[in-house]
């Protein structure tokens, strides 16, 4: 079952929320390609996830800093750890070779879902009170 965006995940900033929606879509692509055993699409989706994640984290930190969020250093540190964790997940997926059983696909799907949703719920939503002091359209870029 695919991840679905829910309003409870909104941080109150359209740029960040749009990024989170797109990241959910990419994770759904990874899940679909894992389930289908489509290695080419999986590779494309994982590369897309890595690239977009780094772009998103840079945008998110810039918006948080401009909005006056005081925990940007901690957020940045968390982002670095998440990038490292994503790289480890990608390596493990690619090293599985022919062992793509439904159980293996489910394991990686759960890891990626947790990777994104846990971060949004446990860290990004902490910014919401600060971001809500600005317009949802706030974008200092």
N, C-alpha and C positions, 0 to 999 in steps of 0.2 A: 504494500500500500504506500503510495507516494506521500511525501510531506505536503502539508497544506498550510499556507499563511493564515494566521489568525490575528485578529486585531489586538489580542493580549500581548503580542510580540512587538507592537509598535512602540518606538521610543519617542514618537512625537515630532520626528523630523523626516520630511519626505525623501530626502536624499538617502539617508541611512536606511529607512524602511524599504525603499525601492531596491537598494543593494541587497538587503536581507531577502527580499522576495526572489531576486535573481539568483542568489546563492542557493536558495531552496530549489529553484528550477534546475540548477546545475547538479545538485546532489540527486535529484530525481532522475536526471539523465544518467548519472553514474549507476544508480540502482537499476535502472532499466537495462543498461548495457551489461552489468554484472549478471543479472538474471537471464539475459539472452545469450550470454557467453560471447558477446560481440567485442572482441579485443581491440579492434580499430576504433570503434566508437568510445570504448572505455578509455583508451589512451587520450583521445581528443577531449573527452569530458573531464578527465583528471587534470590535464594540462590547463584547460579552461578554468577549472576550479582554483588551481594554484595561482594563476595569473590574476583572476578577478578578486581573489581573496586579498592579495597584496595591494591591489588598487583600492579595494574597499577599506582596508585597515588604514591606509594613508588618508583617505577622505574622512573617515570617521574620526581619526585623531585630530585632523585639522578643524573639523566642525566642533568637536568637543572643546578643543583649546580656545577657539574663537568665542564659544558660548560661555566660557568661564568655568568649565568643569575642572575642578582642582585635582582630580585623580588621573589626569592624562598620563603621567609617568607609569602608574600601575597598569593602565589600559595598554600602553605601548609594550610593557613587559609581557602582559598576557598575550598580546597579539604575536609577539616573537615566539612565545611558547606554542601557540596554536599553529603557526607556520611550520615549526619543527615537527609538531605532532602530525600535521597533514602530510608532510614529507615522509614520515615514518609509515603512515597508513598507505600512502601511494607505493612506497617501496615494497611493503608487505603484499599488497594486492598484485603488483607486477611480478613478484617472486613466486607466487602461487602456481604459476604455470598451468598444468593440466588439472590441477586439483580444485577446479571450480564447481564444487558441489553446491546444491541449494543452501546447505548449512554455511559454507564459506561465504557465499554471496550475502546471506542474512547477517553474518558477523560483521562484514565490512559496511553494510548498509546501516546497521545499528551504530557502529563507530562514527560514521560520518554524520548521521543524524544527531547523535549526542554531541559531537564536536561543534556543530553549529548551534543547535538549540540551547544547549547548556551555556554556551558563551553569551548568547543573546539574553537569556533569562537571568543568569547569575551576574553578568557584568554590564552589558549594554543598557539594560533597563535601569541600572543605577543612575544613568545620565538623564533619564526622563525628566525629573524635576527641574534640572538646569535647562534642558532643551525646551521645555514647555514655557519658559520665560520669553522665548523667541517665537516668531512665526514658524509654522511647520515648513515654510518655504526657505527658512534661513539657510544660506549657503555662502560662506565667506570666500569661496574659491574665486 
